Amino acid sequence: MYRTIIIPALFLLLLSSSVFGQNNIQGLSQSATDFIPISPISYEFYTESDTSENTDSTLSSHTNKATHRDVFDLSLLPNESVSYYVSRANEAAGTDSEAQNTVSFGLAGPGNYVVYIDYSKFTVVPKVEENGCMIHQKVGVGTRITMYIQVMDGELALSNLVGLGMAADQGQVSGTIHTNAMGMSSAFISSLMGLPTQISSSSIQHILQSVGIIKSQLYMNESTLSPQIIAVQNLGCS
């Protein structure tokens, strides 16, 4: 597989394009076979000094002799994608709703929604649960934009971040937006993290710039990479 390094400017264009969202939208509960984003969970991976029989050797690390620290080998995460997920929020419980409330085709009418936009480098690790159910775990590193949105009037393509910012400026929508680095850490990345902020053209522009910069840190020696389980896919039970 080719390694594609997208410069921040091109990455921002992809994220802000309405075409991107229309082609890649996935509902959080659309079917049993979709990858569902979850809060990142630590994943144990094998290192040269770890001889435990219980350690999964699917992923490994190597030692950077220049800095004398473990650096995760990105070649073990051969897949790279930008994924978009949206679901109608349960107004009573404040959580994602069931499949019947999944937004279709990226257009959202009045209501409350949760939107996740993930950039990730990842591999897929199968797992059999104790109840016999098979799942796929998306294990990787990357960034996640999370938006909690209330659409008050009309229909909007929630994938079009530029249009969403303009709608917020005009009072058509309201909500909050924030970004997370998943499985990536450094002093520089920490300096780019901020508190959730109100959705507006300016806040979306700031978030997109931060995400593009964080993405570029994947290939910097200063960044520590610790793969996380960032999404799961239910394959059914035997």
Phi, psi and omega in degrees: 000139179285143174269120181254121176253109182267124180292153185308321183297316178292323179299318179296322179297317179297317182292324186273355183279133177290333178297320179305311183294321182295328184274342190235008185295139175225133176279146184297328180237030188297319177200172182289347187259000179281147167286128181252123179294140178229165172298131185306136179239135180301144180234128181283126177234159187281137171239164183300332183269358184260117181247015181297134178289341183269001183272133178287119182269012178299324179243149180214175177225167175227165183267129175277108186293337182287325184248353179058044176220158178285134177233128182292139181276109184295341179294345177278356175242078190284344184264148182216129183205160167244120184241145183235127181230139177214143173213156175284132182280147175281109186297328182285315186264343182074023181236173179294143183271183180280180190301325185295344180259009179294138179285139180253142172059017174080000180262133184234127174271189180306135181152184181251138186222154172241128183236132175239132173237113184251132160254130181211148161255130192205167166230162181252125182244118179285153178209139175256121180286165181298332180275007178090358180281141179260133175229157168253134177253125174275110183251122182185196180226159178160210181228155177223128170262128178240131178231134170252115193235138169244115175269124185257341183203139174074194178238139183228147169274103185294347178281342181272092187293326178295313178295325179295319177297319178296319179296322178294320179298330182267002178081013180281331178223161173217166179153189181235157180219142173206167180232153177229145167267128183253114178072018179230137178210145173187165178298323181292316178298319179300326181291342181268348181283137179225172177286157174306140182229160180295140180291129176201171178301318183290319181292324177293319177299318180295317180297315181297321177296317179297317180297317179298321180290317179299319179303319181294340182284351177304327188257012181264138180297336182287343184272134174263127182249125179228097184309141179237156168280114187249347178200155179228153180231122181274119181261001179102172183243147180278000000 
